[in-house]
Amino acid sequence: MRAVIVDCAIYRDGRRSEGPEDLSDALALARASRNTFLWIGLHEPNEEEFDRVSSEFGLHPLAVEDALKAHQRPKLEVYDDSLFVVLKPVVYEPESDTVSAGEVMVFVGDCFVVTVRHGEAAPLGAVRRRLEAAPDVLRHGPTTVLYAVSDTIVDSYIEVAAELQVDLEELEAAVFEPAGDTRHTAAKIYGFKRQVLEFRRATGPLAAPLAKLASATVPFVDEHSQPFFRDVSDHLTRANEQVDGLDRLLSDVLSAHLAQTGVRQNDDMRKISAWAAMAAVPTLVAGIYGMNFEHMPELRWQWGYPAAIVMMALVVYGLHRLFKRRGWL
């Protein structure tokens, strides 16, 4: 059980204090003392490991099931004894050009917070240390933890969107490079669009839960926290706008690439047609005089062969000049 618990501490008036090892005793102490709450952090617990925690804190079985199975959309659920929030932190790996998402579940009760993390994205140790360094903030109770976790995750969305924007600008420059290799460009654009879609799955559904938290009508959330959650909601709106902009720009880049491909194909077809037209003239003359009829004009003329060669060369040269002037060659 200790391997699953990343950290567990009691906070009294915003300051960390060592409490009982037993969860029941620690929770009883938190409930018996004023301005005190218990924060326990878990990393990918299985059903047996999480069963003790859920029974001690009285967590709803549906929320427990979601926390164990993961793969949930960002959401907010209100139960009788706790508040359940699902967040999806994301990280961008420039080496592989992939967006990977984890999951953070937060249970908020009257005097406890339980965070369950799946995946390696957005470890919460830095959030805990930052809050412990600001006891005046942490003394406001479990709502502070929920705000700090959601604020950290949403701020990371903006950073990931900025990194995606940089890579998209490089892809856009490669698409419009005159001498660039465009054989795999469409595959790259579709791959990038898939990463943006993965990003959108994390940011889009979170708007409604944050708007509800900002309304100050949710139980187990301090009524004075409304401006803070409104600020997080504003940051999420900015991140969603960036994601929408990336998606629109990707569609425009793909359309431009397809248009360029069509123009190149038309240019190739014109060049092929021009060379075919120039090759048709000597082929036609040679075909006519290769039919071996006995009575053909100029068949016995001494200068007939050189004249035919010169005539074919002049016609081909004229066609070449014409196609060159019109931009077909």
KEKE-3310 file (N, C-alpha, C; in steps of 0.2 Angstrom, whole numbers, plus 5000, padded with zeros to 4 digits):
npx = (5004:5010:5018:5009:5004:5009:5011:5006:4998:4994:4986:4987:4980:4986:4999:5010:5009:5014:5005:4994:4999:4989:4975:4962:4963:4970:4961:4950:4957:4959:4945:4942:4949:4950:4951:4959:4965:4966:4977:4979:4989:4989:4995:4991:4983:4977:4962:4961:4971:4965:4953:4953:4956:4945:4934:4937:4936:4923:4920:4910:4904:4903:4911:4923:4925:4927:4939:4948:4947:4951:4954:4944:4933:4936:4927:4915:4908:4895:4893:4885:4894:4906:4916:4919:4932:4938:4953:4963:4979:4992:5006:5019:5029:5042:5052:5046:5035:5022:5007:5004:4992:4988:4979:4971:4962:4952:4946:4936:4932:4924:4934:4946:4957:4959:4970:4971:4982:4985:4996:5011:5011:5011:5015:5011:5019:5026:5016:5011:5023:5024:5012:5014:5024:5017:5008:4998:4990:4987:4979:4966:4960:4953:4948:4958:4968:4962:4960:4974:4979:4970:4973:4987:4987:4979:4987:4998:4992:4992:5006:5009:5001:5008:5020:5016:5012:5024:5030:5020:5021:5034:5031:5022:5030:5038:5029:5026:5039:5048:5057:5055:5053:5038:5032:5028:5021:5007:5004:5011:5004:4991:4995:4999:4987:4980:4986:4983:4969:4969:4974:4963:4953:4957:4956:4944:4931:4933:4928:4915:4915:4924:4917:4906:4912:4917:4905:4902:4893:4894:4895:4906:4916:4924:4916:4922:4931:4927:4933:4945:4944:4937:4947:4955:4946:4946:4959:4958:4949:4957:4967:4958:4955:4967:4969:4958:4962:4974:4969:4961:4971:4979:4970:4969:4982:4983:4973:4980:4991:4986:4981:4993:4998:4989:4991:5005:5003:4995:5005:5014:5007:5005:5018:5021:5011:5016:5028:5024:5016:5027:5034:5025:5025:5037:5034:5023:5026:5036:5029:5020:5028:5033:5025:5028:5022:5022:5019:5022:5022:5037:5045:5056:5064:5080:5084:5075:5075:5084:5077:5065:5069:5075:5063:5055:5063:5062:5048:5047:5056:5049:5037:5042:5047:5035:5028:5037:5036:5023:5023:5023:5033)
npy = (4994:5006:5008:5013:5025:5040:5052:5057:5067:5078:5094:5108:5123:5127:5122:5109:5094:5080:5066:5052:5035:5027:5027:5029:5035:5046:5053:5055:5063:5074:5078:5081:5092:5110:5120:5110:5097:5082:5076:5065:5057:5046:5034:5026:5016:4999:4989:4982:4989:5002:5000:5001:5014:5020:5015:5020:5034:5035:5036:5037:5023:5023:5034:5029:5018:5024:5031:5020:5013:5023:5032:5042:5056:5073:5079:5084:5078:5077:5071:5063:5063:5068:5077:5074:5076:5075:5077:5080:5080:5085:5081:5086:5078:5083:5076:5064:5070:5069:5070:5066:5060:5060:5056:5064:5062:5069:5069:5078:5082:5086:5087:5082:5078:5068:5063:5055:5048:5044:5038:5046:5060:5076:5076:5077:5081:5093:5103:5101:5104:5118:5123:5120:5129:5140:5144:5152:5152:5138:5136:5138:5126:5110:5115:5123:5115:5108:5119:5123:5111:5110:5123:5122:5111:5117:5128:5121:5117:5128:5130:5118:5120:5131:5125:5116:5125:5131:5120:5118:5129:5126:5115:5121:5130:5120:5115:5125:5126:5128:5119:5108:5091:5084:5071:5064:5074:5075:5064:5068:5080:5075:5066:5076:5082:5073:5073:5085:5083:5074:5082:5091:5083:5083:5097:5102:5096:5100:5113:5115:5109:5118:5130:5127:5126:5139:5145:5145:5137:5124:5110:5107:5116:5131:5146:5158:5155:5158:5168:5163:5151:5156:5163:5152:5146:5156:5155:5142:5144:5152:5142:5133:5141:5142:5129:5127:5137:5130:5119:5124:5130:5119:5113:5123:5122:5109:5110:5119:5112:5101:5109:5113:5101:5098:5108:5105:5093:5097:5105:5095:5087:5096:5098:5085:5083:5093:5088:5076:5082:5087:5076:5070:5075:5071:5058:5056:5060:5051:5039:5040:5040:5028:5018:5011:5012:5011:5022:5037:5054:5063:5053:5048:5058:5067:5075:5072:5065:5072:5084:5081:5078:5090:5098:5092:5094:5109:5111:5104:5113:5125:5122:5119:5132:5139:5132:5135:5148:5150:5144:5130:5122)
npz = (5000:5003:4992:4983:4988:4986:4993:5009:5021:5035:5036:5045:5048:5036:5037:5036:5045:5055:5055:5062:5057:5053:5042:5046:5059:5055:5047:5057:5065:5057:5056:5068:5072:5070:5054:5048:5037:5027:5015:5003:4991:4977:4965:4951:4958:4961:4962:4974:4982:4982:4988:5002:5005:4998:5006:5019:5017:5012:4998:4983:4975:4961:4957:4962:4953:4941:4944:4945:4933:4924:4909:4906:4902:4905:4919:4931:4946:4958:4973:4988:4999:4994:4982:4965:4953:4936:4928:4913:4911:4899:4889:4878:4866:4858:4851:4846:4841:4847:4856:4873:4885:4902:4917:4930:4945:4957:4973:4983:4999:5015:5024:5018:5004:4990:4978:4963:4952:4935:4923:4917:4915:4921:4936:4953:4964:4963:4964:4977:4984:4981:4986:5000:5003:5004:5016:5019:5009:5008:5019:5017:5014:5007:4995:4990:4986:4975:4967:4964:4958:4946:4940:4938:4928:4918:4914:4909:4897:4889:4887:4880:4869:4864:4860:4850:4841:4837:4830:4820:4813:4807:4799:4791:4784:4777:4769:4760:4754:4739:4733:4741:4748:4746:4747:4758:4765:4766:4775:4786:4790:4793:4803:4813:4814:4821:4833:4838:4839:4850:4860:4860:4865:4879:4883:4878:4884:4898:4900:4904:4918:4924:4923:4931:4943:4945:4947:4960:4967:4970:4981:4994:4990:4993:4995:4992:4983:4970:4961:4958:4952:4941:4935:4931:4922:4912:4907:4902:4892:4884:4880:4873:4862:4856:4852:4844:4834:4830:4824:4813:4806:4802:4794:4784:4779:4775:4764:4756:4753:4746:4735:4729:4726:4716:4706:4703:4697:4686:4679:4676:4668:4657:4653:4649:4639:4630:4626:4620:4609:4602:4598:4590:4578:4570:4571:4564:4551:4548:4549:4538:4527:4529:4524:4513:4500:4482:4473:4479:4483:4480:4482:4475:4474:4475:4486:4495:4508:4516:4516:4522:4535:4539:4539:4549:4560:4560:4562:4575:4582:4581:4588:4601:4604:4605:4615:4626:4627:4631:4644:4646:4646)
capx = (5000:5014:5021:5004:5003:5014:5012:5000:5000:4989:4988:4983:4981:4991:5006:5011:5011:5014:4999:4994:5000:4982:4971:4956:4965:4972:4954:4947:4960:4957:4938:4941:4953:4948:4956:4963:4962:4970:4978:4983:4990:4989:4998:4989:4981:4973:4956:4962:4974:4961:4947:4954:4955:4938:4930:4939:4934:4916:4919:4905:4907:4904:4918:4929:4926:4930:4946:4952:4948:4953:4951:4938:4933:4936:4920:4914:4902:4894:4890:4883:4900:4912:4916:4924:4934:4943:4957:4968:4985:4995:5013:5021:5036:5045:5056:5041:5029:5016:5004:5001:4988:4987:4973:4971:4956:4952:4941:4936:4927:4923:4941:4950:4958:4962:4971:4973:4985:4987:5001:5017:5010:5009:5016:5008:5023:5028:5010:5011:5028:5022:5007:5017:5028:5013:5003:4992:4985:4984:4975:4959:4957:4954:4947:4965:4972:4958:4962:4981:4980:4967:4977:4993:4986:4977:4993:5002:4989:4995:5013:5009:4999:5014:5025:5013:5012:5030:5030:5015:5024:5039:5027:5019:5036:5040:5024:5027:5045:5047:5060:5055:5051:5032:5029:5025:5018:5000:5004:5013:4998:4986:4998:4999:4980:4978:4989:4978:4963:4971:4974:4956:4949:4958:4954:4937:4926:4934:4926:4909:4916:4927:4912:4902:4916:4917:4899:4902:4887:4896:4896:4913:4920:4924:4912:4926:4936:4925:4937:4951:4941:4935:4954:4957:4942:4948:4965:4956:4946:4963:4969:4954:4955:4973:4968:4954:4967:4979:4965:4959:4977:4980:4965:4971:4989:4981:4970:4985:4996:4982:4980:4999:4999:4985:4995:5011:5001:4994:5011:5017:5003:5006:5024:5020:5007:5020:5033:5020:5015:5033:5036:5020:5026:5041:5031:5018:5030:5040:5024:5017:5033:5036:5020:5031:5018:5026:5018:5021:5026:5044:5048:5062:5068:5087:5085:5069:5076:5087:5072:5060:5073:5075:5056:5053:5067:5060:5042:5048:5058:5043:5032:5046:5047:5028:5026:5041:5033:5016:5025:5021:5040)
capy = (5000:5012:5010:5017:5031:5045:5056:5058:5072:5082:5101:5112:5130:5128:5119:5101:5091:5073:5063:5045:5031:5024:5032:5031:5039:5053:5056:5057:5069:5080:5080:5084:5099:5115:5122:5104:5093:5077:5076:5059:5056:5039:5034:5020:5010:4994:4989:4980:4995:5008:4998:5003:5022:5022:5014:5025:5041:5035:5038:5034:5017:5025:5038:5024:5014:5029:5032:5014:5011:5029:5033:5046:5062:5078:5080:5085:5074:5079:5065:5066:5064:5071:5080:5071:5080:5072:5081:5076:5083:5083:5083:5086:5076:5085:5071:5060:5074:5066:5072:5060:5063:5056:5057:5065:5062:5073:5068:5083:5081:5091:5089:5078:5078:5062:5063:5048:5050:5039:5040:5050:5067:5081:5074:5083:5083:5100:5107:5100:5108:5125:5125:5120:5135:5146:5141:5157:5149:5131:5136:5138:5119:5106:5119:5126:5109:5107:5125:5122:5106:5112:5128:5119:5107:5121:5132:5117:5117:5134:5128:5113:5124:5135:5121:5114:5131:5131:5114:5119:5134:5123:5111:5126:5132:5115:5114:5130:5126:5127:5113:5103:5085:5084:5065:5062:5079:5074:5060:5072:5084:5070:5064:5082:5084:5068:5075:5091:5080:5071:5088:5094:5079:5085:5103:5104:5094:5103:5120:5115:5108:5124:5135:5126:5128:5146:5148:5145:5134:5117:5109:5106:5121:5137:5151:5163:5153:5159:5172:5159:5146:5160:5164:5145:5145:5160:5152:5136:5147:5154:5136:5131:5145:5141:5123:5129:5140:5125:5114:5128:5132:5113:5112:5127:5120:5103:5112:5122:5106:5098:5113:5113:5095:5098:5113:5102:5088:5100:5107:5089:5085:5101:5096:5078:5085:5097:5084:5072:5085:5088:5069:5067:5078:5067:5051:5056:5060:5044:5034:5041:5038:5021:5013:5007:5012:5013:5029:5042:5060:5065:5047:5047:5065:5066:5078:5071:5063:5078:5089:5079:5079:5097:5100:5089:5098:5115:5110:5103:5119:5130:5120:5120:5139:5141:5129:5138:5155:5149:5141:5123:5119)
capz = (5000:5004:4986:4979:4991:4984:4999:5014:5026:5038:5036:5050:5047:5031:5038:5036:5052:5054:5059:5063:5051:5051:5038:5050:5064:5052:5045:5063:5068:5053:5057:5075:5073:5065:5049:5046:5032:5025:5008:5001:4984:4975:4958:4948:4962:4958:4965:4981:4985:4983:4992:5009:5004:4997:5012:5024:5015:5010:4992:4980:4971:4953:4956:4963:4947:4936:4946:4944:4926:4920:4902:4907:4900:4910:4921:4938:4948:4965:4977:4995:5004:4991:4975:4960:4947:4932:4924:4909:4909:4893:4888:4871:4865:4851:4847:4842:4838:4849:4862:4877:4890:4908:4920:4937:4948:4963:4977:4988:5005:5020:5027:5015:4997:4988:4971:4960:4945:4930:4918:4919:4914:4927:4943:4958:4969:4963:4966:4984:4987:4980:4991:5007:5003:5004:5021:5019:5004:5009:5025:5015:5014:5001:4989:4988:4982:4969:4962:4962:4953:4940:4938:4935:4922:4913:4912:4905:4891:4885:4885:4875:4863:4861:4857:4844:4836:4834:4825:4815:4808:4803:4794:4786:4780:4773:4764:4754:4751:4732:4731:4746:4746:4748:4746:4764:4768:4768:4781:4792:4792:4796:4810:4817:4816:4826:4840:4840:4841:4856:4864:4861:4870:4886:4884:4877:4889:4904:4900:4908:4925:4927:4923:4937:4949:4945:4949:4968:4969:4971:4988:4996:4987:4997:4991:4991:4978:4963:4956:4956:4947:4935:4932:4928:4916:4907:4904:4898:4886:4879:4877:4868:4857:4853:4849:4838:4829:4827:4820:4807:4802:4799:4788:4778:4777:4771:4758:4752:4750:4740:4729:4726:4722:4709:4702:4701:4692:4680:4676:4674:4662:4652:4650:4645:4632:4625:4623:4616:4603:4598:4596:4586:4571:4566:4571:4558:4544:4547:4548:4532:4522:4530:4522:4507:4493:4476:4470:4484:4481:4481:4484:4471:4474:4478:4492:4499:4515:4520:4517:4528:4542:4541:4540:4555:4565:4560:4565:4582:4585:4582:4594:4607:4606:4606:4622:4630:4628:4635:4650:4646:4646)
cpx = (5004:5017:5016:5003:5010:5016:5005:5002:4993:4991:4984:4985:4987:4998:5005:5013:5010:5008:5000:4996:4993:4978:4965:4957:4967:4966:4951:4950:4959:4950:4938:4944:4950:4953:4961:4960:4968:4971:4982:4983:4992:4992:4996:4987:4977:4967:4957:4966:4970:4955:4948:4953:4948:4933:4931:4936:4926:4915:4914:4908:4908:4910:4924:4930:4929:4938:4950:4953:4951:4950:4944:4938:4933:4929:4921:4907:4901:4890:4889:4889:4906:4911:4921:4925:4939:4946:4961:4974:4988:5002:5014:5028:5038:5049:5052:5035:5022:5014:5001:4998:4988:4980:4974:4964:4957:4946:4941:4930:4927:4930:4946:4951:4961:4963:4974:4976:4987:4991:5007:5017:5008:5009:5014:5013:5025:5022:5010:5017:5027:5017:5010:5021:5024:5007:4997:4987:4982:4980:4968:4956:4958:4952:4954:4968:4968:4960:4969:4982:4977:4971:4984:4992:4984:4983:4997:4999:4992:5002:5013:5006:5004:5019:5022:5013:5018:5031:5026:5018:5030:5036:5024:5024:5038:5035:5025:5034:5045:5051:5060:5052:5044:5028:5026:5022:5011:5000:5006:5008:4993:4988:4997:4991:4977:4980:4985:4972:4964:4971:4967:4952:4951:4956:4947:4932:4927:4931:4919:4910:4919:4922:4908:4906:4917:4911:4898:4895:4888:4898:4904:4918:4919:4921:4916:4931:4933:4929:4943:4949:4939:4942:4956:4953:4944:4955:4963:4953:4952:4966:4965:4954:4961:4972:4964:4958:4971:4975:4963:4965:4979:4976:4967:4978:4987:4978:4975:4990:4992:4982:4987:5000:4995:4989:5001:5009:4999:5000:5014:5014:5004:5013:5024:5016:5012:5025:5030:5018:5021:5035:5031:5022:5031:5038:5026:5021:5033:5035:5021:5022:5036:5030:5022:5026:5023:5025:5016:5025:5033:5048:5055:5066:5074:5087:5079:5070:5079:5081:5067:5063:5073:5068:5054:5056:5064:5053:5042:5051:5053:5039:5036:5046:5040:5026:5030:5038:5027:5017:5023:5028:5044)
cpy = (5006:5014:5014:5024:5035:5049:5056:5062:5076:5089:5105:5119:5131:5125:5112:5099:5083:5070:5055:5041:5028:5029:5034:5036:5046:5056:5059:5063:5075:5083:5083:5091:5104:5117:5116:5100:5088:5077:5069:5058:5049:5039:5027:5015:5005:4993:4987:4986:5001:5007:5001:5011:5024:5021:5018:5032:5041:5037:5034:5029:5019:5029:5033:5020:5018:5030:5026:5012:5017:5029:5037:5053:5067:5079:5082:5082:5076:5073:5068:5067:5067:5074:5076:5074:5076:5077:5077:5081:5080:5085:5082:5084:5078:5080:5066:5063:5071:5069:5066:5063:5058:5058:5059:5066:5065:5072:5074:5082:5087:5093:5084:5079:5071:5063:5057:5050:5044:5042:5044:5058:5070:5078:5079:5084:5090:5105:5106:5104:5116:5127:5125:5126:5141:5144:5146:5155:5143:5131:5136:5131:5116:5110:5122:5121:5108:5113:5124:5117:5108:5118:5126:5115:5112:5126:5128:5116:5122:5133:5123:5116:5128:5131:5118:5119:5132:5126:5115:5124:5131:5119:5115:5128:5127:5114:5119:5131:5124:5120:5108:5096:5084:5077:5063:5068:5078:5069:5064:5077:5080:5068:5070:5083:5079:5070:5081:5088:5077:5077:5091:5090:5080:5092:5105:5103:5098:5110:5120:5114:5114:5129:5134:5127:5135:5149:5148:5142:5126:5116:5107:5110:5127:5142:5156:5161:5155:5163:5168:5154:5150:5161:5157:5144:5150:5158:5146:5139:5149:5148:5133:5135:5144:5134:5123:5132:5135:5121:5118:5129:5125:5111:5116:5125:5113:5105:5115:5117:5103:5102:5113:5107:5095:5102:5109:5096:5091:5102:5101:5087:5090:5099:5090:5079:5088:5093:5079:5075:5086:5081:5067:5069:5073:5060:5051:5056:5053:5039:5034:5038:5031:5016:5009:5007:5014:5020:5034:5048:5061:5059:5046:5053:5064:5069:5077:5069:5069:5083:5087:5079:5086:5100:5098:5093:5105:5115:5109:5109:5124:5128:5121:5128:5141:5138:5133:5145:5155:5146:5134:5119:5123)
cpz = (5000:4997:4981:4982:4990:4990:5003:5019:5028:5038:5040:5050:5041:5031:5039:5043:5051:5058:5060:5056:5048:5048:5042:5055:5061:5050:5051:5066:5064:5054:5064:5076:5068:5060:5048:5041:5030:5018:5007:4994:4982:4967:4956:4953:4959:4963:4973:4985:4987:4987:4999:5009:5003:5003:5018:5023:5013:5003:4988:4975:4963:4952:4957:4957:4942:4938:4945:4937:4922:4914:4902:4904:4906:4912:4928:4940:4956:4968:4984:4999:5001:4984:4971:4954:4943:4928:4919:4907:4903:4893:4880:4870:4858:4847:4843:4839:4841:4856:4866:4883:4896:4911:4928:4940:4955:4967:4983:4993:5009:5023:5024:5007:4995:4980:4969:4953:4941:4925:4921:4918:4920:4934:4948:4963:4969:4965:4974:4987:4987:4985:4998:5008:5004:5009:5021:5014:5006:5015:5023:5014:5008:4995:4986:4983:4975:4964:4960:4957:4946:4937:4934:4928:4916:4910:4908:4898:4886:4883:4880:4868:4859:4857:4850:4839:4833:4828:4819:4810:4804:4798:4789:4781:4775:4767:4758:4752:4744:4730:4736:4744:4750:4747:4752:4768:4771:4775:4787:4794:4795:4803:4815:4819:4821:4833:4842:4842:4848:4861:4865:4865:4877:4887:4884:4882:4896:4905:4905:4916:4928:4928:4929:4943:4950:4947:4957:4970:4970:4978:4988:4993:4991:4992:4989:4985:4971:4959:4954:4951:4940:4931:4928:4922:4911:4904:4900:4892:4881:4876:4872:4862:4853:4849:4843:4832:4826:4822:4813:4803:4799:4793:4782:4775:4772:4764:4753:4749:4745:4734:4726:4723:4716:4704:4699:4696:4686:4676:4673:4667:4656:4648:4646:4638:4627:4622:4618:4609:4599:4595:4591:4578:4567:4566:4565:4552:4543:4546:4541:4527:4524:4528:4516:4501:4488:4474:4476:4482:4484:4484:4481:4471:4478:4485:4497:4507:4519:4521:4522:4535:4544:4543:4547:4561:4566:4564:4573:4586:4586:4588:4600:4609:4608:4614:4627:4632:4632:4642:4651:4647:4651)
residu = (MET:ARG:ALA:VAL:ILE:VAL:ASP:CYS:ALA:ILE:TYR:ARG:ASP:GLY:ARG:ARG:SER:GLU:GLY:PRO:GLU:ASP:LEU:SER:ASP:ALA:LEU:ALA:LEU:ALA:ARG:ALA:SER:ARG:ASN:THR:PHE:LEU:TRP:ILE:GLY:LEU:HIS:GLU:PRO:ASN:GLU:GLU:GLU:PHE:ASP:ARG:VAL:SER:SER:GLU:PHE:GLY:LEU:HIS:PRO:LEU:ALA:VAL:GLU:ASP:ALA:LEU:LYS:ALA:HIS:GLN:ARG:PRO:LYS:LEU:GLU:VAL:TYR:ASP:ASP:SER:LEU:PHE:VAL:VAL:LEU:LYS:PRO:VAL:VAL:TYR:GLU:PRO:GLU:SER:ASP:THR:VAL:SER:ALA:GLY:GLU:VAL:MET:VAL:PHE:VAL:GLY:ASP:CYS:PHE:VAL:VAL:THR:VAL:ARG:HIS:GLY:GLU:ALA:ALA:PRO:LEU:GLY:ALA:VAL:ARG:ARG:ARG:LEU:GLU:ALA:ALA:PRO:ASP:VAL:LEU:ARG:HIS:GLY:PRO:THR:THR:VAL:LEU:TYR:ALA:VAL:SER:ASP:THR:ILE:VAL:ASP:SER:TYR:ILE:GLU:VAL:ALA:ALA:GLU:LEU:GLN:VAL:ASP:LEU:GLU:GLU:LEU:GLU:ALA:ALA:VAL:PHE:GLU:PRO:ALA:GLY:ASP:THR:ARG:HIS:THR:ALA:ALA:LYS:ILE:TYR:GLY:PHE:LYS:ARG:GLN:VAL:LEU:GLU:PHE:ARG:ARG:ALA:THR:GLY:PRO:LEU:ALA:ALA:PRO:LEU:ALA:LYS:LEU:ALA:SER:ALA:THR:VAL:PRO:PHE:VAL:ASP:GLU:HIS:SER:GLN:PRO:PHE:PHE:ARG:ASP:VAL:SER:ASP:HIS:LEU:THR:ARG:ALA:ASN:GLU:GLN:VAL:ASP:GLY:LEU:ASP:ARG:LEU:LEU:SER:ASP:VAL:LEU:SER:ALA:HIS:LEU:ALA:GLN:THR:GLY:VAL:ARG:GLN:ASN:ASP:ASP:MET:ARG:LYS:ILE:SER:ALA:TRP:ALA:ALA:MET:ALA:ALA:VAL:PRO:THR:LEU:VAL:ALA:GLY:ILE:TYR:GLY:MET:ASN:PHE:GLU:HIS:MET:PRO:GLU:LEU:ARG:TRP:GLN:TRP:GLY:TYR:PRO:ALA:ALA:ILE:VAL:MET:MET:ALA:LEU:VAL:VAL:TYR:GLY:LEU:HIS:ARG:LEU:PHE:LYS:ARG:ARG:GLY:TRP:LEU)
# end
